[in-house]
Amino acid sequence: MEDLTGHRTVVVTGASSGIGLAAAVDLARRGDRVVLVGRDPARLRSAADRVREGCGDRPELFRADFAVLDDVRRLAERLRAAYDRIDVLANNAGAIVLQPVTTVDGFELTMQANHLAPFLLSNLLRDRIGRMVVTASGAHRSGALDPRDLNATLRRYRPIRAYGTSKQANILFAAEAARRWPEVPAYSFHPGVVRTRFGIESRLVALGMRLLPFRSPERGAETLVWLANQDPSRLTSGGYHYDRRPRRPLPKAADPALAARLWTASTNAVGLDG
């Protein structure tokens, strides 16, 4: 791995546990100043202790609930006030929601937490970001994205379809960001099947975690760290990756016209100017 770490500022969302925490620990050990973003203050403090154990320095912490878009707007304001440059923004926060939930902003929770919130955050920080890495998933195979109706999965709700649709959106977002923001290299990746707190409330998910071959969070974070470290000249901006290699997503996550429509729909949904 070509290592470009050291004295960079790296913001990791969803950093309280799992892939985000594992990536933060790895990057901090390499010399980066990591910034942890999470929803639960107690878990954020525990994550900070883990990072400090690994590198000796305590990371900076920012709390935000991606189920509330005003929280995302406040987070962006605080990050802009704290940092003139964010060398890497790792859009890693995500959720799988077992029952249909509509947020205070009027959107299906999985779509908002996994796509609309990071879309909004990235746009609000665009002029500060050096590169962007988006945690997607091979679950995009279950996606059924319709930009005309970002709440479509609320009807006849199925958690895997809602999650897969949000992951389809993640891949399309990274690809479209690369086209619209050529000065900001953007990448998405599949971390593999990772044992984390994801879907911990579900007995079915818990059973699957025991029966399926799974990776440690550290193994799942490897491609995130790799994408954060590689010289952009060695990568294709907008690309999708798995196990530190470029991969081709399914056609429904590789359609430029669909990506453009999603961008417009997302811009309208979160109240950004075109």
Salt bridges, closest charged atoms under 4 A:
GLU2 OE1 - ARG234 NE 2.72
ASP3 OD2 - ARG30 NH1 3.20
ASP26 OD1 - ARG30 NE 2.61
ASP32 OD2 - ARG8 NH2 2.86
ASP49 OD1 - ARG52 NH2 3.34
ASP49 OD1 - ARG58 NH1 2.73
GLU60 OE2 - ARG33 NH1 3.99
ASP70 OD1 - ARG73 NH1 2.77
ASP71 OD2 - ARG63 NH1 3.18
ASP71 OD1 - ARG74 NH2 2.73
ASP87 OD1 - ARG85 NE 2.88
ASP127 OD1 - ARG80 NH1 2.61
ASP127 OD2 - ARG128 NE 3.85
ASP146 OD1 - ARG148 NE 3.04
ASP149 OD2 - ARG155 NH2 2.91
GLU176 OE1 - ARG179 NE 2.93
GLU176 OE2 - ARG180 NE 2.70
GLU183 OE2 - ARG126 NH2 3.19
GLU222 OE1 - ARG219 NE 3.54
ASP243 OD1 - ARG215 NH1 2.76
ASP243 OD1 - ARG219 NH2 3.71
